[in-house]
Amino acid sequence: MNFSKLAMDDYILSFLKEDLGYTGDISSSGLNGKIITVYVEAKEEFILAGAPFFERVFKLLDEAISFRWFKKDGDEIAKGDVLCEIEGDERVLFSGERTGLNLLQHLSGIATNTRKFVKVLEGTKIKLLDTRKTTPGLRYFEKYATRVGGAFNHRMGLYDAVMIKDNHIKAYGGIVNAVKILKEKIPVTTMVEVEVENWQQLEDVLKVIEYVNIVMLDNWDLKEIDKAVKILRSASFDVKIEISGGITLETLKLLRNKDIDFISTSKLITAARWVDIGMEVK
């Protein structure tokens, strides 16, 4: 995932502006700017994610703010662990507290949830993928968190890969037309994925399989997956097979022994809850 520091700063500045408005933190306006130390503490167990973004929140307010980290992204955190200590102007620390914690709690929740799914697939060749079902404005951050949790990013947006879904199939007049038309318009190196929901669509994708990189079997019955996979493997040694739709921890256990390459689910992000983290004056 290519996420430049400049782009990250733009996003974080917008988050700060949302909270600080045009007047700043009026609750801290009576303070003198004394240098204080605060500590950030875990109130429960989780996987840490978002530490660089958390720190950047405060650095964008004041580069003089100093951090001492005791944990890093990807670490398993226990209740009571101190993640870091921060020293700086009390007004700055209070101004950035909520924005920073919002990111840290949200992203750590996603990484924690993702790790549960990833553990089910340990020891297999299958890669777990996230989706584009992300919070507007937070996609890069949320997809970063799934990676910290051990998953892989699916396409970042509509611009970096072709994914022919049900509505595209209808609009183009079928899978064959969609693939042939798009192959004439996109760069030759662009990945092409086709979503297949039934046997007829599987037959159609086989007609253009040489142009397809990934076939997604969407919401297929577990009993039918083996047959579909066998057909696809016979048709192409190169095509990757992805399973999606209705993925849970229980269905993952049933899919882990299938001859597939990817499993994608929006639940890594959409089903994640925030973890409990606090910031206290030392």
Backbone torsions as a table, in degrees:
resi	resn	phi	psi	omega
1	MET	NA	119.9	-179.0
2	ASN	-94.6	106.0	-177.1
3	PHE	-131.4	99.6	-173.6
4	SER	-70.4	155.8	178.4
5	LYS	-61.0	-36.0	179.3
6	LEU	-62.8	-45.1	179.1
7	ALA	-65.1	-41.5	178.7
8	MET	-60.0	-45.0	-180.0
9	ASP	-62.2	-39.5	178.8
10	ASP	-59.4	-45.9	179.5
11	TYR	-63.6	-48.8	-175.9
12	ILE	-64.9	-37.6	176.2
13	LEU	-61.6	-37.3	178.4
14	SER	-67.1	-35.0	177.3
15	PHE	-65.9	-41.9	179.7
16	LEU	-65.7	-41.7	179.4
17	LYS	-62.5	-35.3	178.5
18	GLU	-60.6	-38.0	-176.2
19	ASP	-88.3	-36.1	-174.9
20	LEU	-90.1	-18.7	-179.9
21	GLY	59.9	-146.8	-179.0
22	TYR	-98.0	-12.6	-175.3
23	THR	-105.9	-16.5	-177.8
24	GLY	86.0	-168.9	-176.4
25	ASP	-80.2	94.4	-176.6
26	ILE	-69.8	-22.1	178.5
27	SER	-69.3	-22.9	179.7
28	SER	-103.3	4.9	-174.4
29	SER	-67.8	-18.1	179.7
30	GLY	-90.0	-2.5	179.9
31	LEU	-83.2	159.6	-174.5
32	ASN	-96.6	-4.4	-179.4
33	GLY	86.9	28.6	178.0
34	LYS	-61.5	145.0	176.7
35	ILE	-80.0	121.7	-179.2
36	ILE	-129.2	169.7	174.8
37	THR	-120.1	133.9	174.7
38	VAL	-123.0	156.2	175.5
39	TYR	-122.6	148.4	-179.7
40	VAL	-108.8	119.9	-170.5
41	GLU	-121.4	141.4	176.2
42	ALA	-81.2	131.7	178.7
43	LYS	-98.8	-2.4	179.2
44	GLU	-160.5	177.5	177.1
45	GLU	-82.1	141.2	177.0
46	PHE	-169.3	175.9	172.3
47	ILE	-100.2	125.0	-177.3
48	LEU	-74.2	133.8	174.1
49	ALA	-151.1	136.9	176.7
50	GLY	105.1	9.2	-178.9
51	ALA	-56.6	-43.6	179.4
52	PRO	-63.1	-35.2	-179.9
53	PHE	-73.0	-39.1	177.2
54	PHE	-58.6	-48.2	179.6
55	GLU	-63.5	-39.0	-176.9
56	ARG	-64.8	-32.1	177.0
57	VAL	-53.0	-47.6	-176.6
58	PHE	-77.1	-36.5	180.0
59	LYS	-65.4	-31.7	177.6
60	LEU	-71.0	-24.5	176.2
61	LEU	-82.9	-34.2	-178.2
62	ASP	-164.0	111.0	-178.5
63	GLU	-63.1	-17.2	-177.8
64	ALA	-77.2	-13.1	178.3
65	ILE	-61.7	131.9	-178.6
66	SER	-113.9	144.3	-178.3
67	PHE	-119.9	144.5	169.7
68	ARG	-128.5	105.0	-175.9
69	TRP	-90.3	137.5	175.2
70	PHE	-109.3	-14.5	179.8
71	LYS	-133.1	160.1	179.0
72	LYS	-131.0	163.7	179.2
73	ASP	-56.7	135.3	-178.4
74	GLY	97.6	-14.5	179.5
75	ASP	-71.1	146.4	171.7
76	GLU	-83.1	121.2	-174.6
77	ILE	-103.0	136.7	176.7
78	ALA	-101.0	155.2	176.7
79	LYS	-58.3	130.2	180.0
80	GLY	95.3	-11.0	177.8
81	ASP	-64.3	137.8	172.3
82	VAL	-90.3	120.5	-177.3
83	LEU	-78.6	-41.7	-179.7
84	CYS	-164.3	164.6	169.6
85	GLU	-116.5	142.4	-179.1
86	ILE	-126.6	135.9	178.7
87	GLU	-124.6	134.7	177.9
88	GLY	167.4	-171.8	179.6
89	ASP	-57.0	124.1	-177.2
90	GLU	-56.3	-36.1	-178.8
91	ARG	-66.0	-38.6	179.6
92	VAL	-69.6	-43.0	-179.0
93	LEU	-62.3	-41.0	179.6
94	PHE	-72.5	-31.8	-179.8
95	SER	-69.2	-33.8	-177.9
96	GLY	-96.4	-6.7	-173.1
97	GLU	-54.0	-54.3	-172.9
98	ARG	-69.2	-42.5	179.6
99	THR	-62.0	-44.5	179.6
100	GLY	-63.8	-46.0	-179.6
101	LEU	-67.0	-36.0	177.7
102	ASN	-55.9	-46.8	179.1
103	LEU	-65.0	-47.7	-175.4
104	LEU	-64.1	-43.0	-179.2
105	GLN	-68.3	-42.1	-178.5
106	HIS	-67.3	-49.1	-176.8
107	LEU	-69.5	-36.3	176.5
108	SER	-66.1	-34.0	175.9
109	GLY	-63.6	-41.2	178.7
110	ILE	-66.1	-45.1	179.6
111	ALA	-62.4	-39.0	179.7
112	THR	-65.6	-45.5	178.5
113	ASN	-64.5	-43.1	179.8
114	THR	-61.0	-41.3	-178.1
115	ARG	-59.9	-34.4	178.1
116	LYS	-62.4	-42.5	179.6
117	PHE	-69.0	-42.8	-177.3
118	VAL	-61.7	-39.0	-178.0
119	LYS	-60.7	-32.0	179.5
120	VAL	-64.8	-30.7	-176.5
121	LEU	-95.3	2.8	-180.0
122	GLU	-58.3	137.2	179.9
123	GLY	89.0	2.0	177.5
124	THR	-114.2	170.6	177.2
125	LYS	-87.0	-6.2	-171.8
126	ILE	-74.6	132.5	176.1
127	LYS	-100.9	134.5	178.3
128	LEU	-89.8	129.2	-177.0
129	LEU	-115.5	147.3	171.1
130	ASP	-86.9	-171.2	-178.9
131	THR	-136.4	-173.6	177.3
132	ARG	-88.2	5.3	175.5
133	LYS	-79.0	84.8	-177.5
134	THR	-128.0	165.7	177.1
135	THR	-75.0	128.0	178.8
136	PRO	-51.6	130.2	-179.4
137	GLY	89.5	-12.6	-176.0
138	LEU	-118.1	8.7	-172.7
139	ARG	-55.3	-49.3	-176.9
140	TYR	-63.5	-37.1	179.9
141	PHE	-69.7	-45.1	-178.6
142	GLU	-67.3	-39.4	178.0
143	LYS	-70.6	-30.0	172.1
144	TYR	-60.7	-43.6	-177.3
145	ALA	-65.0	-36.7	178.0
146	THR	-65.5	-34.5	177.6
147	ARG	-67.5	-40.6	176.6
148	VAL	-60.1	-36.4	179.3
149	GLY	-73.9	-11.1	176.3
150	GLY	111.6	-0.3	178.2
151	ALA	-88.6	-179.2	178.1
152	PHE	-122.0	153.2	179.1
153	ASN	-81.9	132.4	166.1
154	HIS	-76.0	-167.4	-179.6
155	ARG	-58.0	148.4	-177.9
156	MET	-77.8	-32.1	-178.3
157	GLY	-162.2	-165.0	-179.7
158	LEU	-76.6	-6.6	-170.2
159	TYR	-98.4	-15.8	-170.4
160	ASP	-110.9	-1.5	175.8
161	ALA	-163.8	151.9	175.3
162	VAL	-90.1	130.8	173.2
163	MET	-132.9	109.3	-177.2
164	ILE	-89.4	109.0	-176.6
165	LYS	-104.5	-176.8	-174.1
166	ASP	-55.3	-44.3	-178.9
167	ASN	-69.9	-34.2	174.9
168	HIS	-63.7	-42.2	-178.8
169	ILE	-59.0	-42.3	178.1
170	LYS	-67.0	-45.0	-175.4
171	ALA	-67.7	-36.5	-179.6
172	TYR	-84.3	-10.7	-178.5
173	GLY	83.4	31.6	176.6
174	GLY	120.3	162.9	-178.2
175	ILE	-64.6	-44.3	-177.4
176	VAL	-59.7	-48.0	178.3
177	ASN	-61.3	-44.7	-177.9
178	ALA	-58.9	-48.5	-178.2
179	VAL	-64.9	-46.0	-177.6
180	LYS	-64.4	-41.3	179.6
181	ILE	-66.2	-46.3	-176.6
182	LEU	-68.9	-34.3	179.2
183	LYS	-63.0	-22.8	177.5
184	GLU	-83.5	-13.3	-173.4
185	LYS	-109.5	-24.4	-173.6
186	ILE	-100.6	157.6	175.2
187	PRO	-58.3	147.3	-174.8
188	VAL	-63.0	-23.1	-178.6
189	THR	-86.7	-3.4	-176.8
190	THR	-73.5	131.2	178.5
191	MET	-70.5	140.7	178.2
192	VAL	-120.8	125.3	176.8
193	GLU	-122.0	141.3	178.8
194	VAL	-123.4	130.3	176.2
195	GLU	-86.6	126.0	-177.3
196	VAL	-120.2	124.9	-175.0
197	GLU	-109.7	-13.3	-176.1
198	ASN	-155.0	176.2	-175.8
199	TRP	-66.1	-35.6	178.9
200	GLN	-63.9	-43.1	178.1
201	GLN	-66.5	-32.9	176.2
202	LEU	-64.5	-42.7	176.5
203	GLU	-60.4	-40.1	-179.4
204	ASP	-66.1	-43.2	-177.5
205	VAL	-67.1	-28.1	177.6
206	LEU	-64.3	-26.2	-179.3
207	LYS	-71.0	-21.4	-179.4
208	VAL	-126.7	24.7	-172.6
209	ILE	-59.4	-26.8	-178.5
210	GLU	-68.5	-16.3	179.7
211	TYR	-101.5	-1.6	-173.1
212	VAL	-107.7	131.7	179.3
213	ASN	-91.6	-38.5	-178.4
214	ILE	-135.6	134.8	171.1
215	VAL	-110.8	122.1	177.4
216	MET	-97.6	121.5	172.9
217	LEU	-89.9	106.0	-171.8
218	ASP	-100.4	119.8	177.5
219	ASN	58.7	41.2	176.9
220	TRP	-86.8	146.6	174.9
221	ASP	-65.3	139.8	-177.7
222	LEU	-56.0	-34.5	-178.2
223	LYS	-69.8	-25.4	-177.4
224	GLU	-90.9	-16.4	-176.5
225	ILE	-61.2	-44.6	-178.4
226	ASP	-58.4	-43.3	-179.6
227	LYS	-65.2	-44.3	180.0
228	ALA	-64.1	-41.4	179.5
229	VAL	-63.5	-42.7	179.4
230	LYS	-60.3	-41.7	178.7
231	ILE	-63.6	-44.9	-179.1
232	LEU	-66.2	-41.5	179.3
233	ARG	-64.3	-35.0	178.8
234	SER	-70.4	-31.6	-176.9
235	ALA	-80.9	-29.1	-175.7
236	SER	-155.3	132.3	175.6
237	PHE	-81.5	-19.9	-172.2
238	ASP	-94.5	-29.3	-173.9
239	VAL	-64.6	138.1	176.2
240	LYS	-94.2	148.3	-177.3
241	ILE	-116.9	127.5	-178.8
242	GLU	-119.1	139.3	175.3
243	ILE	-110.7	136.3	179.5
244	SER	-148.9	162.8	176.8
245	GLY	98.1	119.1	176.1
246	GLY	65.9	29.6	-177.7
247	ILE	-78.4	126.9	174.9
248	THR	-132.2	174.4	176.4
249	LEU	-60.8	-34.4	-179.8
250	GLU	-71.3	-43.1	179.8
251	THR	-69.6	-29.2	176.1
252	LEU	-60.0	-38.7	179.7
253	LYS	-62.9	-32.7	179.9
254	LEU	-80.2	-22.3	-177.2
255	LEU	-94.9	-14.6	-170.4
256	ARG	-63.8	-21.6	179.9
257	ASN	-100.9	7.9	179.0
258	LYS	-79.7	154.9	178.5
259	ASP	-85.3	67.8	-178.3
260	ILE	-126.8	165.9	-176.2
261	ASP	-103.9	-39.3	-175.3
262	PHE	-134.5	150.4	166.3
263	ILE	-129.1	127.0	179.9
264	SER	-116.0	143.9	177.9
265	THR	-154.2	140.0	176.6
266	SER	-77.5	-15.1	-173.8
267	LYS	-66.4	-19.5	177.0
268	LEU	-56.1	-37.2	-178.6
269	ILE	-101.0	-49.4	-171.9
270	THR	-70.8	-24.4	-178.7
271	ALA	-98.5	2.7	-178.3
272	ALA	-80.6	142.1	174.7
273	ARG	-108.6	156.4	177.3
274	TRP	-67.7	144.5	173.5
275	VAL	-94.2	164.9	-174.3
276	ASP	-97.2	114.2	178.5
277	ILE	-133.7	138.3	179.9
278	GLY	-124.3	156.8	175.7
279	MET	-123.4	123.1	-174.8
280	GLU	-128.5	145.5	174.6
281	VAL	-70.0	133.5	-177.4
282	LYS	-73.8	NA	NA
